[in-house]
Amino acid sequence: MKKISRQLLSLFLMLYATAAAAQNITLPYFNGFEDNAENSEWILNPGDDCTDKWYISGATSYDGEHSMYISYWGEDSLKFGKEKNVAVAYREVSLPQGAYEITFQWRNYASDSKSGLYVSVYSASAGAAPGSVTGSSDMEPLSLVSCQSLLQQDGTTRGTRLAGDGNWYTSSFTYSFNAGETYYLAFIWVNNEPADMTTRISTAIDNIQISNSSAKAPTGITVDDMCDTAVNMEGAGSAVRPRMAQGRH
């Protein structure tokens, strides 16, 4: 009996270790780009050497001190350039089987009908990791077909292209992951316009969150005006952190 118990325990530990190895992020996942160890997991600007590049630094943020953003002029600027290119930032993600909600804050000021921010997710078994492309505004085919349709915070559909007026917005999508597979979660900046570099705000990402889709974000967030530390949230089991700041330009 003891031998059988030890065998069962060994089998359990092996299965647990296999499951843990297949999951490379801790849930609920949150990255506000303030943690250097987590930031190092993001691969910035793979592939061609584009003039627009992703940076993780302090030129802008939704809150905190840092975000991930595009700049033509270096990490101290939030302006994109005049040359067509596709700049990629991605992270490898492995999760237990199931559907997960991915939420993030973003901003940009791209006026061309093709330029803007796109989010792509696909399995590493489908092809190579996404890469940046210089001299063209055409994404790699696998990234293009894997672009996600995004929802706004109010539940309306935004489509696959994110472009706005330079203010911060919140978008999300749900994606089903298979156990034991590695996926690429990519944020893709497409520049298709000869912009005036003195005025054009490029794209920025902050507060990326991944949670089981059954753990819904809190709704009806109110602040008790009788106490500046009380926050009331409707909904249980949320992995989403309430954010009160409106963005730092």
C-alpha positions as a printed NumPy array, in Angstrom:
array([[  0.   ,   0.   ,   0.   ],
       [  2.833,   2.382,   0.891],
       [  4.49 ,   1.597,  -2.423],
       [  1.291,   2.419,  -4.317],
       [  0.871,   5.635,  -2.329],
       [  4.417,   6.681,  -3.162],
       [  3.807,   5.919,  -6.84 ],
       [  0.621,   7.966,  -6.831],
       [  2.407,  10.818,  -5.088],
       [  5.238,  10.67 ,  -7.617],
       [  2.719,  10.707, -10.484],
       [  0.912,  13.684,  -8.961],
       [  4.151,  15.625,  -8.515],
       [  5.206,  14.845, -12.084],
       [  1.876,  16.037, -13.477],
       [  2.026,  19.158, -11.314],
       [  5.556,  19.926, -12.466],
       [  4.538,  19.424, -16.108],
       [  1.569,  21.775, -15.708],
       [  3.711,  24.371, -13.941],
       [  6.342,  24.212, -16.673],
       [  3.661,  24.713, -19.327],
       [  2.445,  27.903, -17.63 ],
       [  4.968,  30.72 , -17.895],
       [  2.932,  33.498, -16.263],
       [  1.221,  33.789, -12.894],
       [ -2.503,  34.431, -12.932],
       [ -3.976,  36.928, -12.631],
       [ -1.285,  38.488, -14.839],
       [ -0.686,  42.214, -14.589],
       [  2.049,  44.317, -16.177],
       [  2.103,  48.077, -15.733],
       [  5.724,  48.074, -16.98 ],
       [  7.099,  48.961, -13.558],
       [  8.79 ,  45.571, -12.989],
       [ 12.117,  45.116, -14.776],
       [ 12.033,  41.323, -14.529],
       [  8.645,  41.133, -16.256],
       [  9.587,  43.821, -18.763],
       [ 12.551,  41.69 , -19.843],
       [ 10.103,  38.976, -20.966],
       [  8.848,  41.276, -23.734],
       [ 10.717,  41.079, -27.031],
       [ 10.918,  44.545, -28.6  ],
       [ 11.551,  45.237, -32.284],
       [ 12.452,  41.757, -33.571],
       [ 13.105,  41.382, -37.294],
       [ 13.843,  44.416, -39.478],
       [ 15.439,  47.532, -37.99 ],
       [ 12.559,  50.012, -38.298],
       [ 12.799,  53.759, -37.715],
       [  9.776,  53.55 , -35.396],
       [ 10.726,  51.439, -32.385],
       [  9.091,  50.102, -29.235],
       [ 10.486,  51.293, -25.898],
       [  9.638,  50.55 , -22.275],
       [ 10.356,  53.79 , -20.477],
       [  8.801,  56.949, -19.064],
       [  7.71 ,  59.223, -21.939],
       [  4.062,  58.48 , -21.1  ],
       [  1.932,  56.209, -18.909],
       [ -1.685,  55.644, -17.985],
       [ -0.547,  55.572, -14.386],
       [  2.703,  54.75 , -12.665],
       [  5.934,  55.917, -14.303],
       [  6.347,  53.681, -17.354],
       [  4.578,  52.156, -20.328],
       [  5.482,  50.464, -23.615],
       [  5.343,  52.838, -26.572],
       [  6.482,  53.667, -30.088],
       [  8.943,  56.435, -30.844],
       [ 10.927,  57.618, -33.861],
       [ 13.094,  59.923, -31.744],
       [ 14.128,  57.612, -28.91 ],
       [ 12.728,  56.73 , -25.502],
       [ 12.154,  60.353, -24.413],
       [  9.662,  61.054, -27.223],
       [  6.174,  59.845, -28.09 ],
       [  6.18 ,  60.803, -31.779],
       [  6.226,  58.511, -34.804],
       [  8.131,  59.065, -38.03 ],
       [  7.381,  59.553, -41.737],
       [  8.527,  56.178, -43.037],
       [  6.253,  53.21 , -43.578],
       [  7.017,  50.358, -41.216],
       [  5.515,  47.689, -38.96 ],
       [  7.017,  47.552, -35.453],
       [  6.375,  44.552, -33.207],
       [  6.575,  43.891, -29.466],
       [  5.583,  40.445, -28.194],
       [  5.646,  38.079, -25.245],
       [  5.489,  34.3  , -25.174],
       [  2.486,  33.11 , -23.17 ],
       [  1.635,  29.59 , -21.964],
       [ -1.516,  28.984, -19.928],
       [ -3.738,  26.144, -18.742],
       [ -6.538,  25.13 , -21.094],
       [ -9.313,  27.688, -21.204],
       [-10.585,  31.062, -22.334],
       [ -8.869,  34.167, -20.992],
       [ -9.714,  37.837, -21.094],
       [ -6.845,  40.151, -22.086],
       [ -7.32 ,  43.825, -21.197],
       [ -5.041,  46.825, -21.66 ],
       [ -4.962,  50.611, -21.843],
       [ -3.769,  52.245, -25.064],
       [ -3.455,  55.564, -26.851],
       [ -2.354,  56.835, -30.283],
       [ -3.074,  59.48 , -32.861],
       [ -2.978,  57.791, -36.272],
       [ -5.239,  59.356, -38.882],
       [ -4.558,  57.149, -41.909],
       [ -7.164,  54.413, -42.392],
       [ -4.505,  51.68 , -42.141],
       [ -2.145,  53.113, -39.54 ],
       [ -2.702,  52.234, -35.909],
       [ -2.272,  49.604, -33.226],
       [ -3.17 ,  45.945, -33.746],
       [ -3.077,  42.975, -31.367],
       [ -2.211,  39.52 , -32.665],
       [ -2.245,  36.137, -30.889],
       [ -1.274,  32.801, -32.395],
       [  0.327,  29.514, -31.406],
       [  4.055,  29.031, -31.897],
       [  3.18 ,  25.741, -33.596],
       [  1.556,  27.754, -36.426],
       [  4.756,  29.535, -37.397],
       [  7.686,  31.703, -36.408],
       [  7.514,  34.566, -33.933],
       [  6.218,  37.871, -35.328],
       [  8.748,  40.347, -36.691],
       [  9.015,  44.017, -37.577],
       [  8.94 ,  45.073, -41.24 ],
       [ 10.67 ,  48.161, -42.653],
       [  9.74 ,  50.025, -45.827],
       [  6.207,  48.63 , -45.86 ],
       [  2.993,  48.919, -43.88 ],
       [  1.998,  45.3  , -44.552],
       [  2.111,  42.97 , -41.565],
       [  3.542,  39.486, -41.864],
       [  0.717,  37.2  , -43.111],
       [  0.448,  35.157, -39.9  ],
       [  0.262,  38.274, -37.742],
       [ -2.364,  39.776, -40.042],
       [ -4.743,  36.819, -39.97 ],
       [ -4.314,  36.51 , -36.184],
       [ -5.343,  40.089, -35.355],
       [ -8.004,  40.194, -32.667],
       [-11.301,  42.049, -32.779],
       [-11.305,  44.309, -29.736],
       [-14.006,  45.548, -27.412],
       [-14.236,  48.942, -25.774],
       [-14.827,  49.335, -22.038],
       [-18.529,  49.978, -22.69 ],
       [-18.853,  46.665, -24.555],
       [-19.004,  48.094, -28.078],
       [-16.863,  46.512, -30.796],
       [-13.781,  48.462, -31.833],
       [-12.562,  46.161, -34.604],
       [ -8.968,  45.081, -35.148],
       [ -7.434,  48.551, -35.639],
       [ -7.   ,  50.881, -32.68 ],
       [ -6.599,  54.563, -33.472],
       [ -7.864,  57.553, -31.552],
       [ -7.261,  61.163, -30.661],
       [ -4.281,  60.714, -28.354],
       [ -6.37 ,  60.067, -25.221],
       [ -6.187,  56.838, -23.215],
       [ -8.744,  54.088, -23.852],
       [ -9.353,  50.587, -22.507],
       [ -9.861,  47.609, -24.838],
       [-10.093,  43.858, -24.354],
       [-10.633,  40.546, -26.096],
       [-11.092,  36.904, -25.141],
       [ -8.859,  34.135, -26.461],
       [ -8.902,  30.359, -25.924],
       [ -5.544,  28.781, -25.095],
       [ -4.653,  25.107, -25.387],
       [ -2.731,  23.439, -22.577],
       [  0.94 ,  22.76 , -23.267],
       [  1.197,  25.239, -26.145],
       [  3.188,  28.455, -26.349],
       [  1.503,  31.491, -27.893],
       [  2.757,  34.842, -29.118],
       [  0.908,  37.86 , -27.741],
       [  1.985,  40.709, -30.017],
       [  1.276,  44.43 , -30.103],
       [  1.85 ,  45.678, -33.639],
       [  2.27 ,  49.307, -34.693],
       [  1.556,  50.002, -38.374],
       [  2.762,  53.316, -39.836],
       [  1.295,  53.979, -43.262],
       [  1.374,  57.777, -43.368],
       [  3.93 ,  60.55 , -43.97 ],
       [  3.094,  62.257, -40.674],
       [  4.05 ,  65.644, -39.355],
       [  6.51 ,  64.437, -36.727],
       [  6.114,  67.564, -34.614],
       [  2.492,  66.842, -33.722],
       [  1.71 ,  63.148, -34.184],
       [  1.378,  61.1  , -31.002],
       [  2.353,  57.482, -31.569],
       [  0.943,  54.473, -29.728],
       [  1.437,  53.436, -26.1  ],
       [  0.346,  50.394, -24.067],
       [ -0.102,  50.155, -20.301],
       [ -1.622,  47.87 , -17.669],
       [ -1.861,  44.61 , -19.595],
       [ -4.032,  42.154, -17.672],
       [ -4.796,  38.48 , -18.317],
       [ -7.42 ,  36.651, -16.287],
       [ -9.69 ,  33.674, -16.636],
       [-12.697,  34.863, -18.621],
       [-15.016,  33.593, -15.87 ],
       [-13.492,  36.201, -13.528],
       [-15.234,  39.298, -14.786],
       [-13.991,  42.82 , -14.289],
       [-15.732,  44.798, -11.557],
       [-18.582,  47.063, -12.589],
       [-20.266,  49.986, -10.879],
       [-17.032,  51.349,  -9.391],
       [-17.822,  54.236,  -7.04 ],
       [-15.806,  56.169,  -4.503],
       [-17.443,  56.921,  -1.16 ],
       [-17.358,  60.713,  -0.864],
       [-17.386,  60.418,   2.924],
       [-14.042,  58.607,   2.933],
       [-11.246,  59.075,   0.439],
       [-10.031,  55.485,   0.841],
       [-13.272,  53.574,   0.266],
       [-13.894,  52.039,  -3.155],
       [-17.089,  50.094,  -3.85 ],
       [-17.022,  47.523,  -6.638],
       [-19.858,  45.327,  -7.869],
       [-18.825,  41.871,  -8.986],
       [-16.731,  39.149,  -7.393],
       [-13.656,  37.215,  -8.414],
       [-12.195,  39.955, -10.553],
       [ -8.544,  39.883, -11.477],
       [ -8.665,  43.455, -12.741],
       [ -7.137,  46.154, -10.591],
       [ -9.178,  49.368, -10.325],
       [ -7.337,  52.305, -11.903],
       [ -8.39 ,  55.812, -10.973],
       [ -5.781,  57.842, -12.862],
       [ -6.672,  59.322, -16.26 ],
       [ -3.269,  59.109, -17.881],
       [ -0.006,  61.008, -17.915],
       [  0.913,  62.774, -21.157]])
